[in-house]
Amino acid sequence: MKKLYMKKVQDRLDNDLKRCRFEKDSISQQELANALGVTRLTIHSIETGKFNPSVFLALKIARFFGKPVDDIFFLEETGPQPGKKGERR
């Protein structure tokens, strides 16, 4: 029987927030921030991956765009992937 093991995998939250803004009449970061009750810097920081929004804010963003949260936010895997011992990737 082959043993399975997990290599360390790091996930990071990525997003398509900028694309969503341009699909919705090319609204600015400031316009989105005003609609959500946050600062423009918050929107910029989310778009650039420097800040992960709270669940509450992610839900507000999804509702604003009329999309499911996972259409806007998703996990991006980085680093080694799970595999079988001795298997090269």
Distance bins in CASP14 RR format, pairs under 12 A and 6 or more apart:
PFRMAT RR
TARGET T0000
AUTHOR 0000-0000-0000
RMODE 2
METHOD distances of the structure
MODEL  1
1 84 0 0 0 0 0 1 0 0 0 0 0
1 85 0 0 0 0 0 1 0 0 0 0 0
2 83 0 0 0 0 0 1 0 0 0 0 0
2 84 1 0 1 0 0 0 0 0 0 0 0
2 85 1 0 0 1 0 0 0 0 0 0 0
2 86 0 0 0 0 1 0 0 0 0 0 0
2 87 0 0 0 0 1 0 0 0 0 0 0
3 83 0 0 0 0 0 1 0 0 0 0 0
3 84 1 0 0 1 0 0 0 0 0 0 0
3 85 1 0 1 0 0 0 0 0 0 0 0
3 86 0 0 0 0 1 0 0 0 0 0 0
3 87 0 0 0 0 0 1 0 0 0 0 0
4 82 1 0 0 1 0 0 0 0 0 0 0
4 83 1 0 0 1 0 0 0 0 0 0 0
4 84 1 0 0 1 0 0 0 0 0 0 0
4 85 1 0 0 1 0 0 0 0 0 0 0
4 86 0 0 0 0 0 1 0 0 0 0 0
4 87 0 0 0 0 1 0 0 0 0 0 0
5 80 0 0 0 0 0 1 0 0 0 0 0
5 81 0 0 0 0 0 1 0 0 0 0 0
5 82 0 0 0 0 1 0 0 0 0 0 0
5 83 1 0 0 1 0 0 0 0 0 0 0
5 84 1 0 0 1 0 0 0 0 0 0 0
5 85 1 0 1 0 0 0 0 0 0 0 0
5 86 0 0 0 0 1 0 0 0 0 0 0
5 87 0 0 0 0 0 1 0 0 0 0 0
6 80 0 0 0 0 1 0 0 0 0 0 0
6 81 0 0 0 0 1 0 0 0 0 0 0
6 82 1 0 1 0 0 0 0 0 0 0 0
6 83 1 0 0 1 0 0 0 0 0 0 0
6 84 0 0 0 0 0 1 0 0 0 0 0
6 85 0 0 0 0 0 1 0 0 0 0 0
7 77 0 0 0 0 0 1 0 0 0 0 0
7 78 0 0 0 0 0 1 0 0 0 0 0
7 79 1 0 0 1 0 0 0 0 0 0 0
7 80 1 1 0 0 0 0 0 0 0 0 0
7 81 1 0 0 1 0 0 0 0 0 0 0
7 82 1 0 0 1 0 0 0 0 0 0 0
7 83 1 0 0 1 0 0 0 0 0 0 0
7 84 0 0 0 0 0 1 0 0 0 0 0
7 85 0 0 0 0 1 0 0 0 0 0 0
7 86 0 0 0 0 0 1 0 0 0 0 0
7 87 0 0 0 0 0 1 0 0 0 0 0
7 88 0 0 0 0 0 1 0 0 0 0 0
7 89 0 0 0 0 1 0 0 0 0 0 0
8 77 0 0 0 0 0 1 0 0 0 0 0
8 78 0 0 0 0 0 1 0 0 0 0 0
8 79 1 0 0 1 0 0 0 0 0 0 0
8 80 1 0 0 1 0 0 0 0 0 0 0
8 81 0 0 0 0 0 1 0 0 0 0 0
8 82 0 0 0 0 1 0 0 0 0 0 0
8 83 0 0 0 0 0 1 0 0 0 0 0
9 75 0 0 0 0 0 1 0 0 0 0 0
9 76 0 0 0 0 0 1 0 0 0 0 0
9 77 1 0 1 0 0 0 0 0 0 0 0
9 78 1 0 0 1 0 0 0 0 0 0 0
9 79 1 0 0 1 0 0 0 0 0 0 0
9 80 1 0 0 1 0 0 0 0 0 0 0
9 81 1 0 0 1 0 0 0 0 0 0 0
9 82 1 0 0 1 0 0 0 0 0 0 0
9 83 0 0 0 0 0 1 0 0 0 0 0
9 89 0 0 0 0 0 1 0 0 0 0 0
10 75 0 0 0 0 0 1 0 0 0 0 0
10 76 0 0 0 0 1 0 0 0 0 0 0
10 77 1 0 0 1 0 0 0 0 0 0 0
10 78 1 0 1 0 0 0 0 0 0 0 0
10 79 1 0 1 0 0 0 0 0 0 0 0
10 80 0 0 0 0 1 0 0 0 0 0 0
10 81 0 0 0 0 0 1 0 0 0 0 0
11 52 0 0 0 0 0 1 0 0 0 0 0
11 73 0 0 0 0 0 1 0 0 0 0 0
11 74 0 0 0 0 1 0 0 0 0 0 0
11 75 1 0 1 0 0 0 0 0 0 0 0
11 76 1 0 0 1 0 0 0 0 0 0 0
11 77 1 0 1 0 0 0 0 0 0 0 0
11 78 1 0 0 1 0 0 0 0 0 0 0
11 79 0 0 0 0 1 0 0 0 0 0 0
11 81 0 0 0 0 0 1 0 0 0 0 0
12 49 1 0 0 1 0 0 0 0 0 0 0
12 50 0 0 0 0 0 1 0 0 0 0 0
12 52 0 0 0 0 1 0 0 0 0 0 0
12 73 0 0 0 0 0 1 0 0 0 0 0
12 74 0 0 0 0 0 1 0 0 0 0 0
12 75 1 0 0 1 0 0 0 0 0 0 0
12 76 1 0 1 0 0 0 0 0 0 0 0
12 77 0 0 0 0 1 0 0 0 0 0 0
12 78 1 0 0 1 0 0 0 0 0 0 0
12 79 0 0 0 0 0 1 0 0 0 0 0
13 46 0 0 0 0 1 0 0 0 0 0 0
13 47 0 0 0 0 0 1 0 0 0 0 0
13 49 1 0 0 1 0 0 0 0 0 0 0
13 50 0 0 0 0 0 1 0 0 0 0 0
13 51 0 0 0 0 1 0 0 0 0 0 0
13 52 1 0 1 0 0 0 0 0 0 0 0
13 53 0 0 0 0 1 0 0 0 0 0 0
13 54 0 0 0 0 0 1 0 0 0 0 0
13 55 0 0 0 0 0 1 0 0 0 0 0
13 58 0 0 0 0 1 0 0 0 0 0 0
13 69 0 0 0 0 0 1 0 0 0 0 0
13 70 0 0 0 0 0 1 0 0 0 0 0
13 72 0 0 0 0 0 1 0 0 0 0 0
13 73 1 0 0 1 0 0 0 0 0 0 0
13 74 1 0 0 1 0 0 0 0 0 0 0
13 75 1 0 0 1 0 0 0 0 0 0 0
13 76 1 0 0 1 0 0 0 0 0 0 0
13 77 0 0 0 0 0 1 0 0 0 0 0
13 78 0 0 0 0 0 1 0 0 0 0 0
14 46 0 0 0 0 0 1 0 0 0 0 0
14 47 0 0 0 0 0 1 0 0 0 0 0
14 48 0 0 0 0 0 1 0 0 0 0 0
14 49 1 0 0 1 0 0 0 0 0 0 0
14 52 0 0 0 0 0 1 0 0 0 0 0
14 70 0 0 0 0 0 1 0 0 0 0 0
14 72 0 0 0 0 1 0 0 0 0 0 0
14 73 1 0 0 1 0 0 0 0 0 0 0
14 74 1 0 1 0 0 0 0 0 0 0 0
14 75 1 0 0 1 0 0 0 0 0 0 0
14 76 1 0 1 0 0 0 0 0 0 0 0
14 77 0 0 0 0 1 0 0 0 0 0 0
14 78 0 0 0 0 0 1 0 0 0 0 0
15 21 0 0 0 0 0 1 0 0 0 0 0
15 43 0 0 0 0 0 1 0 0 0 0 0
15 45 0 0 0 0 0 1 0 0 0 0 0
15 46 1 0 0 1 0 0 0 0 0 0 0
15 47 1 0 0 1 0 0 0 0 0 0 0
15 48 0 0 0 0 1 0 0 0 0 0 0
15 49 1 0 0 1 0 0 0 0 0 0 0
15 50 0 0 0 0 0 1 0 0 0 0 0
15 51 0 0 0 0 0 1 0 0 0 0 0
15 52 0 0 0 0 1 0 0 0 0 0 0
15 53 0 0 0 0 1 0 0 0 0 0 0
15 57 0 0 0 0 0 1 0 0 0 0 0
15 58 0 0 0 0 1 0 0 0 0 0 0
15 61 0 0 0 0 1 0 0 0 0 0 0
15 62 0 0 0 0 0 1 0 0 0 0 0
15 65 0 0 0 0 0 1 0 0 0 0 0
15 67 0 0 0 0 0 1 0 0 0 0 0
15 69 0 0 0 0 0 1 0 0 0 0 0
15 70 0 0 0 0 0 1 0 0 0 0 0
15 71 0 0 0 0 1 0 0 0 0 0 0
15 72 1 0 1 0 0 0 0 0 0 0 0
15 73 1 0 1 0 0 0 0 0 0 0 0
15 74 1 0 0 1 0 0 0 0 0 0 0
15 75 0 0 0 0 0 1 0 0 0 0 0
15 76 0 0 0 0 1 0 0 0 0 0 0
16 22 0 0 0 0 0 1 0 0 0 0 0
16 23 0 0 0 0 1 0 0 0 0 0 0
16 24 0 0 0 0 0 1 0 0 0 0 0
16 46 0 0 0 0 0 1 0 0 0 0 0
16 47 0 0 0 0 1 0 0 0 0 0 0
16 49 0 0 0 0 0 1 0 0 0 0 0
16 61 0 0 0 0 0 1 0 0 0 0 0
16 62 0 0 0 0 0 1 0 0 0 0 0
16 65 0 0 0 0 1 0 0 0 0 0 0
16 67 0 0 0 0 1 0 0 0 0 0 0
16 68 0 0 0 0 0 1 0 0 0 0 0
16 69 0 0 0 0 0 1 0 0 0 0 0
16 70 0 0 0 0 0 1 0 0 0 0 0
16 71 1 0 0 1 0 0 0 0 0 0 0
16 72 1 0 1 0 0 0 0 0 0 0 0
16 73 0 0 0 0 1 0 0 0 0 0 0
16 74 1 0 0 1 0 0 0 0 0 0 0
16 76 0 0 0 0 0 1 0 0 0 0 0
17 23 0 0 0 0 0 1 0 0 0 0 0
17 24 0 0 0 0 0 1 0 0 0 0 0
17 27 0 0 0 0 0 1 0 0 0 0 0
17 29 0 0 0 0 1 0 0 0 0 0 0
17 32 0 0 0 0 1 0 0 0 0 0 0
17 33 0 0 0 0 0 1 0 0 0 0 0
17 36 0 0 0 0 0 1 0 0 0 0 0
17 42 0 0 0 0 0 1 0 0 0 0 0
17 43 1 0 0 1 0 0 0 0 0 0 0
17 44 0 0 0 0 1 0 0 0 0 0 0
17 45 0 0 0 0 0 1 0 0 0 0 0
17 46 1 0 1 0 0 0 0 0 0 0 0
17 47 1 0 1 0 0 0 0 0 0 0 0
17 48 0 0 0 0 1 0 0 0 0 0 0
17 49 0 0 0 0 1 0 0 0 0 0 0
17 51 0 0 0 0 0 1 0 0 0 0 0
17 52 0 0 0 0 0 1 0 0 0 0 0
17 53 0 0 0 0 1 0 0 0 0 0 0
17 57 0 0 0 0 0 1 0 0 0 0 0
17 58 0 0 0 0 1 0 0 0 0 0 0
17 61 1 0 0 1 0 0 0 0 0 0 0
17 62 0 0 0 0 0 1 0 0 0 0 0
17 64 0 0 0 0 0 1 0 0 0 0 0
17 65 0 0 0 0 1 0 0 0 0 0 0
17 67 0 0 0 0 0 1 0 0 0 0 0
17 69 0 0 0 0 0 1 0 0 0 0 0
17 71 0 0 0 0 0 1 0 0 0 0 0
17 72 1 0 0 1 0 0 0 0 0 0 0
17 73 0 0 0 0 1 0 0 0 0 0 0
17 74 0 0 0 0 0 1 0 0 0 0 0
18 24 0 0 0 0 0 1 0 0 0 0 0
18 26 0 0 0 0 0 1 0 0 0 0 0
18 27 0 0 0 0 0 1 0 0 0 0 0
18 28 0 0 0 0 0 1 0 0 0 0 0
18 29 0 0 0 0 1 0 0 0 0 0 0
18 32 0 0 0 0 0 1 0 0 0 0 0
18 43 0 0 0 0 1 0 0 0 0 0 0
18 44 0 0 0 0 1 0 0 0 0 0 0
18 46 0 0 0 0 1 0 0 0 0 0 0
18 47 1 0 1 0 0 0 0 0 0 0 0
18 48 0 0 0 0 1 0 0 0 0 0 0
18 49 0 0 0 0 0 1 0 0 0 0 0
18 61 0 0 0 0 0 1 0 0 0 0 0
18 65 0 0 0 0 0 1 0 0 0 0 0
18 72 0 0 0 0 0 1 0 0 0 0 0
19 26 0 0 0 0 0 1 0 0 0 0 0
19 27 0 0 0 0 0 1 0 0 0 0 0
19 47 0 0 0 0 1 0 0 0 0 0 0
19 65 0 0 0 0 0 1 0 0 0 0 0
19 67 0 0 0 0 0 1 0 0 0 0 0
19 71 0 0 0 0 0 1 0 0 0 0 0
19 72 0 0 0 0 1 0 0 0 0 0 0
20 26 0 0 0 0 0 1 0 0 0 0 0
20 27 0 0 0 0 1 0 0 0 0 0 0
20 29 0 0 0 0 0 1 0 0 0 0 0
20 32 0 0 0 0 1 0 0 0 0 0 0
20 43 0 0 0 0 0 1 0 0 0 0 0
20 46 0 0 0 0 0 1 0 0 0 0 0
20 47 0 0 0 0 1 0 0 0 0 0 0
20 61 0 0 0 0 1 0 0 0 0 0 0
20 62 0 0 0 0 1 0 0 0 0 0 0
20 64 0 0 0 0 1 0 0 0 0 0 0
20 65 1 0 1 0 0 0 0 0 0 0 0
20 66 0 0 0 0 1 0 0 0 0 0 0
20 67 1 0 0 1 0 0 0 0 0 0 0
20 68 0 0 0 0 0 1 0 0 0 0 0
20 69 0 0 0 0 0 1 0 0 0 0 0
20 71 0 0 0 0 1 0 0 0 0 0 0
20 72 1 0 1 0 0 0 0 0 0 0 0
20 73 0 0 0 0 0 1 0 0 0 0 0
21 27 1 0 1 0 0 0 0 0 0 0 0
21 28 1 0 0 1 0 0 0 0 0 0 0
21 29 1 0 0 1 0 0 0 0 0 0 0
21 30 0 0 0 0 0 1 0 0 0 0 0
21 31 0 0 0 0 1 0 0 0 0 0 0
21 32 1 0 1 0 0 0 0 0 0 0 0
21 33 0 0 0 0 0 1 0 0 0 0 0
21 35 0 0 0 0 0 1 0 0 0 0 0
21 36 0 0 0 0 0 1 0 0 0 0 0
21 40 0 0 0 0 0 1 0 0 0 0 0
21 43 0 0 0 0 1 0 0 0 0 0 0
21 44 0 0 0 0 0 1 0 0 0 0 0
21 46 0 0 0 0 0 1 0 0 0 0 0
21 47 0 0 0 0 1 0 0 0 0 0 0
21 61 0 0 0 0 0 1 0 0 0 0 0
21 64 0 0 0 0 0 1 0 0 0 0 0
21 65 0 0 0 0 1 0 0 0 0 0 0
21 72 0 0 0 0 0 1 0 0 0 0 0
22 28 0 0 0 0 0 1 0 0 0 0 0
22 29 0 0 0 0 0 1 0 0 0 0 0
22 32 0 0 0 0 0 1 0 0 0 0 0
22 47 0 0 0 0 0 1 0 0 0 0 0
22 65 0 0 0 0 0 1 0 0 0 0 0
23 65 1 0 0 1 0 0 0 0 0 0 0
23 66 0 0 0 0 0 1 0 0 0 0 0
23 67 0 0 0 0 1 0 0 0 0 0 0
23 71 0 0 0 0 0 1 0 0 0 0 0
23 72 0 0 0 0 0 1 0 0 0 0 0
24 31 0 0 0 0 1 0 0 0 0 0 0
24 32 0 0 0 0 1 0 0 0 0 0 0
24 35 0 0 0 0 0 1 0 0 0 0 0
24 61 0 0 0 0 0 1 0 0 0 0 0
24 64 0 0 0 0 1 0 0 0 0 0 0
24 65 1 0 0 1 0 0 0 0 0 0 0
24 66 0 0 0 0 1 0 0 0 0 0 0
24 67 0 0 0 0 1 0 0 0 0 0 0
24 72 0 0 0 0 0 1 0 0 0 0 0
25 31 0 0 0 0 1 0 0 0 0 0 0
25 32 0 0 0 0 0 1 0 0 0 0 0
25 65 0 0 0 0 0 1 0 0 0 0 0
26 32 0 0 0 0 0 1 0 0 0 0 0
27 33 0 0 0 0 1 0 0 0 0 0 0
27 34 0 0 0 0 1 0 0 0 0 0 0
27 35 0 0 0 0 1 0 0 0 0 0 0
27 36 0 0 0 0 0 1 0 0 0 0 0
27 40 0 0 0 0 0 1 0 0 0 0 0
27 43 0 0 0 0 0 1 0 0 0 0 0
27 64 0 0 0 0 1 0 0 0 0 0 0
27 65 0 0 0 0 1 0 0 0 0 0 0
28 34 0 0 0 0 1 0 0 0 0 0 0
28 35 0 0 0 0 0 1 0 0 0 0 0
28 40 0 0 0 0 1 0 0 0 0 0 0
28 43 0 0 0 0 1 0 0 0 0 0 0
28 44 0 0 0 0 0 1 0 0 0 0 0
28 47 0 0 0 0 0 1 0 0 0 0 0
29 35 0 0 0 0 0 1 0 0 0 0 0
29 36 0 0 0 0 0 1 0 0 0 0 0
29 38 0 0 0 0 0 1 0 0 0 0 0
29 39 0 0 0 0 1 0 0 0 0 0 0
29 40 1 0 1 0 0 0 0 0 0 0 0
29 41 0 0 0 0 1 0 0 0 0 0 0
29 42 0 0 0 0 1 0 0 0 0 0 0
29 43 1 0 1 0 0 0 0 0 0 0 0
29 44 1 0 1 0 0 0 0 0 0 0 0
29 45 0 0 0 0 0 1 0 0 0 0 0
29 46 0 0 0 0 1 0 0 0 0 0 0
29 47 1 0 0 1 0 0 0 0 0 0 0
29 48 0 0 0 0 0 1 0 0 0 0 0
30 36 0 0 0 0 0 1 0 0 0 0 0
30 37 0 0 0 0 0 1 0 0 0 0 0
30 38 0 0 0 0 0 1 0 0 0 0 0
30 39 0 0 0 0 1 0 0 0 0 0 0
30 40 1 0 1 0 0 0 0 0 0 0 0
30 41 0 0 0 0 0 1 0 0 0 0 0
30 42 0 0 0 0 0 1 0 0 0 0 0
30 43 1 0 0 1 0 0 0 0 0 0 0
30 44 0 0 0 0 1 0 0 0 0 0 0
31 37 0 0 0 0 0 1 0 0 0 0 0
31 38 0 0 0 0 0 1 0 0 0 0 0
31 40 0 0 0 0 1 0 0 0 0 0 0
31 43 0 0 0 0 1 0 0 0 0 0 0
31 64 0 0 0 0 0 1 0 0 0 0 0
32 38 0 0 0 0 1 0 0 0 0 0 0
32 39 0 0 0 0 0 1 0 0 0 0 0
32 40 0 0 0 0 1 0 0 0 0 0 0
32 42 0 0 0 0 1 0 0 0 0 0 0
32 43 1 0 1 0 0 0 0 0 0 0 0
32 44 0 0 0 0 0 1 0 0 0 0 0
32 46 0 0 0 0 1 0 0 0 0 0 0
32 47 0 0 0 0 1 0 0 0 0 0 0
32 57 0 0 0 0 0 1 0 0 0 0 0
32 60 0 0 0 0 0 1 0 0 0 0 0
32 61 0 0 0 0 1 0 0 0 0 0 0
32 64 1 0 0 1 0 0 0 0 0 0 0
32 65 0 0 0 0 1 0 0 0 0 0 0
32 72 0 0 0 0 0 1 0 0 0 0 0
33 39 1 0 1 0 0 0 0 0 0 0 0
33 40 1 0 1 0 0 0 0 0 0 0 0
33 41 0 0 0 0 1 0 0 0 0 0 0
33 42 1 0 0 1 0 0 0 0 0 0 0
33 43 1 0 1 0 0 0 0 0 0 0 0
33 44 0 0 0 0 1 0 0 0 0 0 0
33 45 0 0 0 0 0 1 0 0 0 0 0
33 46 0 0 0 0 0 1 0 0 0 0 0
33 47 0 0 0 0 0 1 0 0 0 0 0
33 57 0 0 0 0 0 1 0 0 0 0 0
33 60 0 0 0 0 0 1 0 0 0 0 0
33 61 0 0 0 0 0 1 0 0 0 0 0
33 64 0 0 0 0 0 1 0 0 0 0 0
34 40 0 0 0 0 1 0 0 0 0 0 0
34 42 0 0 0 0 0 1 0 0 0 0 0
34 43 0 0 0 0 1 0 0 0 0 0 0
34 64 0 0 0 0 0 1 0 0 0 0 0
35 43 0 0 0 0 0 1 0 0 0 0 0
35 60 0 0 0 0 1 0 0 0 0 0 0
35 61 0 0 0 0 1 0 0 0 0 0 0
35 63 0 0 0 0 0 1 0 0 0 0 0
35 64 1 0 1 0 0 0 0 0 0 0 0
35 65 0 0 0 0 0 1 0 0 0 0 0
36 42 0 0 0 0 1 0 0 0 0 0 0
36 43 1 0 0 1 0 0 0 0 0 0 0
36 46 0 0 0 0 0 1 0 0 0 0 0
36 53 0 0 0 0 1 0 0 0 0 0 0
36 54 0 0 0 0 0 1 0 0 0 0 0
36 56 0 0 0 0 0 1 0 0 0 0 0
36 57 1 0 0 1 0 0 0 0 0 0 0
36 58 0 0 0 0 0 1 0 0 0 0 0
36 59 0 0 0 0 0 1 0 0 0 0 0
36 60 1 0 1 0 0 0 0 0 0 0 0
36 61 1 0 0 1 0 0 0 0 0 0 0
36 62 0 0 0 0 0 1 0 0 0 0 0
36 63 0 0 0 0 1 0 0 0 0 0 0
36 64 1 0 0 1 0 0 0 0 0 0 0
36 65 0 0 0 0 0 1 0 0 0 0 0
37 43 0 0 0 0 0 1 0 0 0 0 0
37 56 0 0 0 0 0 1 0 0 0 0 0
37 57 0 0 0 0 1 0 0 0 0 0 0
37 60 0 0 0 0 1 0 0 0 0 0 0
37 61 0 0 0 0 0 1 0 0 0 0 0
37 64 0 0 0 0 0 1 0 0 0 0 0
38 44 0 0 0 0 0 1 0 0 0 0 0
38 45 0 0 0 0 1 0 0 0 0 0 0
38 46 0 0 0 0 1 0 0 0 0 0 0
38 51 0 0 0 0 0 1 0 0 0 0 0
38 53 0 0 0 0 1 0 0 0 0 0 0
38 54 0 0 0 0 0 1 0 0 0 0 0
38 56 0 0 0 0 0 1 0 0 0 0 0
38 57 1 0 0 1 0 0 0 0 0 0 0
38 58 0 0 0 0 0 1 0 0 0 0 0
38 60 0 0 0 0 1 0 0 0 0 0 0
38 61 0 0 0 0 1 0 0 0 0 0 0
38 64 0 0 0 0 0 1 0 0 0 0 0
39 45 0 0 0 0 1 0 0 0 0 0 0
39 46 0 0 0 0 0 1 0 0 0 0 0
39 51 0 0 0 0 0 1 0 0 0 0 0
39 57 0 0 0 0 0 1 0 0 0 0 0
40 46 0 0 0 0 0 1 0 0 0 0 0
40 47 0 0 0 0 0 1 0 0 0 0 0
41 47 0 0 0 0 0 1 0 0 0 0 0
41 48 0 0 0 0 0 1 0 0 0 0 0
41 50 0 0 0 0 1 0 0 0 0 0 0
41 51 0 0 0 0 1 0 0 0 0 0 0
42 48 0 0 0 0 0 1 0 0 0 0 0
42 49 0 0 0 0 0 1 0 0 0 0 0
42 50 0 0 0 0 0 1 0 0 0 0 0
42 51 1 0 0 1 0 0 0 0 0 0 0
42 52 0 0 0 0 0 1 0 0 0 0 0
42 53 1 0 0 1 0 0 0 0 0 0 0
42 54 0 0 0 0 0 1 0 0 0 0 0
42 57 1 0 0 1 0 0 0 0 0 0 0
42 60 0 0 0 0 0 1 0 0 0 0 0
42 61 0 0 0 0 0 1 0 0 0 0 0
43 49 0 0 0 0 0 1 0 0 0 0 0
43 50 0 0 0 0 0 1 0 0 0 0 0
43 51 0 0 0 0 1 0 0 0 0 0 0
43 53 0 0 0 0 1 0 0 0 0 0 0
43 57 0 0 0 0 0 1 0 0 0 0 0
43 60 0 0 0 0 0 1 0 0 0 0 0
43 61 0 0 0 0 1 0 0 0 0 0 0
43 64 0 0 0 0 0 1 0 0 0 0 0
44 50 0 0 0 0 1 0 0 0 0 0 0
44 51 0 0 0 0 1 0 0 0 0 0 0
45 51 1 1 0 0 0 0 0 0 0 0 0
45 52 0 0 0 0 1 0 0 0 0 0 0
45 53 0 0 0 0 1 0 0 0 0 0 0
45 57 0 0 0 0 0 1 0 0 0 0 0
46 52 1 0 0 1 0 0 0 0 0 0 0
46 53 1 0 1 0 0 0 0 0 0 0 0
46 54 0 0 0 0 0 1 0 0 0 0 0
46 57 0 0 0 0 1 0 0 0 0 0 0
46 58 0 0 0 0 1 0 0 0 0 0 0
46 60 0 0 0 0 0 1 0 0 0 0 0
46 61 0 0 0 0 1 0 0 0 0 0 0
46 72 0 0 0 0 1 0 0 0 0 0 0
46 73 0 0 0 0 1 0 0 0 0 0 0
47 53 0 0 0 0 0 1 0 0 0 0 0
47 61 0 0 0 0 0 1 0 0 0 0 0
47 72 0 0 0 0 0 1 0 0 0 0 0
47 73 0 0 0 0 0 1 0 0 0 0 0
49 73 0 0 0 0 0 1 0 0 0 0 0
49 76 0 0 0 0 0 1 0 0 0 0 0
51 57 0 0 0 0 1 0 0 0 0 0 0
51 58 0 0 0 0 0 1 0 0 0 0 0
52 58 0 0 0 0 1 0 0 0 0 0 0
52 73 0 0 0 0 1 0 0 0 0 0 0
52 75 0 0 0 0 0 1 0 0 0 0 0
53 59 0 0 0 0 1 0 0 0 0 0 0
53 60 0 0 0 0 1 0 0 0 0 0 0
53 61 1 0 0 1 0 0 0 0 0 0 0
53 62 0 0 0 0 0 1 0 0 0 0 0
53 69 0 0 0 0 1 0 0 0 0 0 0
53 72 0 0 0 0 1 0 0 0 0 0 0
53 73 1 0 0 1 0 0 0 0 0 0 0
54 60 0 0 0 0 1 0 0 0 0 0 0
54 61 0 0 0 0 0 1 0 0 0 0 0
54 69 0 0 0 0 0 1 0 0 0 0 0
54 73 0 0 0 0 0 1 0 0 0 0 0
55 61 0 0 0 0 0 1 0 0 0 0 0
55 62 0 0 0 0 0 1 0 0 0 0 0
55 69 0 0 0 0 1 0 0 0 0 0 0
55 73 0 0 0 0 0 1 0 0 0 0 0
56 62 0 0 0 0 0 1 0 0 0 0 0
56 63 0 0 0 0 0 1 0 0 0 0 0
56 69 0 0 0 0 0 1 0 0 0 0 0
57 63 0 0 0 0 0 1 0 0 0 0 0
57 64 0 0 0 0 0 1 0 0 0 0 0
57 69 0 0 0 0 0 1 0 0 0 0 0
57 72 0 0 0 0 0 1 0 0 0 0 0
57 73 0 0 0 0 0 1 0 0 0 0 0
58 64 0 0 0 0 0 1 0 0 0 0 0
58 65 0 0 0 0 0 1 0 0 0 0 0
58 67 0 0 0 0 0 1 0 0 0 0 0
58 68 0 0 0 0 0 1 0 0 0 0 0
58 69 1 0 1 0 0 0 0 0 0 0 0
58 70 0 0 0 0 1 0 0 0 0 0 0
58 71 0 0 0 0 0 1 0 0 0 0 0
58 72 1 0 0 1 0 0 0 0 0 0 0
58 73 1 0 1 0 0 0 0 0 0 0 0
58 74 0 0 0 0 0 1 0 0 0 0 0
59 65 0 0 0 0 0 1 0 0 0 0 0
59 66 0 0 0 0 0 1 0 0 0 0 0
59 67 0 0 0 0 0 1 0 0 0 0 0
59 68 0 0 0 0 0 1 0 0 0 0 0
59 69 1 0 0 1 0 0 0 0 0 0 0
59 70 0 0 0 0 0 1 0 0 0 0 0
59 72 0 0 0 0 0 1 0 0 0 0 0
59 73 0 0 0 0 0 1 0 0 0 0 0
60 66 0 0 0 0 0 1 0 0 0 0 0
60 69 0 0 0 0 0 1 0 0 0 0 0
60 72 0 0 0 0 0 1 0 0 0 0 0
61 67 0 0 0 0 1 0 0 0 0 0 0
61 68 0 0 0 0 0 1 0 0 0 0 0
61 69 1 0 0 1 0 0 0 0 0 0 0
61 71 0 0 0 0 0 1 0 0 0 0 0
61 72 1 0 0 1 0 0 0 0 0 0 0
61 73 0 0 0 0 1 0 0 0 0 0 0
62 68 1 0 0 1 0 0 0 0 0 0 0
62 69 1 0 1 0 0 0 0 0 0 0 0
62 70 0 0 0 0 1 0 0 0 0 0 0
62 71 1 0 0 1 0 0 0 0 0 0 0
62 72 1 0 1 0 0 0 0 0 0 0 0
62 73 0 0 0 0 1 0 0 0 0 0 0
63 69 0 0 0 0 1 0 0 0 0 0 0
63 72 0 0 0 0 0 1 0 0 0 0 0
64 72 0 0 0 0 1 0 0 0 0 0 0
65 71 0 0 0 0 1 0 0 0 0 0 0
65 72 1 0 0 1 0 0 0 0 0 0 0
65 73 0 0 0 0 0 1 0 0 0 0 0
66 72 0 0 0 0 1 0 0 0 0 0 0
67 73 0 0 0 0 0 1 0 0 0 0 0
67 74 0 0 0 0 0 1 0 0 0 0 0
68 74 0 0 0 0 0 1 0 0 0 0 0
69 75 0 0 0 0 0 1 0 0 0 0 0
79 89 0 0 0 0 1 0 0 0 0 0 0
80 87 0 0 0 0 0 1 0 0 0 0 0
80 88 0 0 0 0 0 1 0 0 0 0 0
80 89 1 0 0 1 0 0 0 0 0 0 0
81 87 0 0 0 0 1 0 0 0 0 0 0
81 88 0 0 0 0 0 1 0 0 0 0 0
81 89 1 0 1 0 0 0 0 0 0 0 0
82 89 0 0 0 0 1 0 0 0 0 0 0
83 89 1 0 0 1 0 0 0 0 0 0 0
END
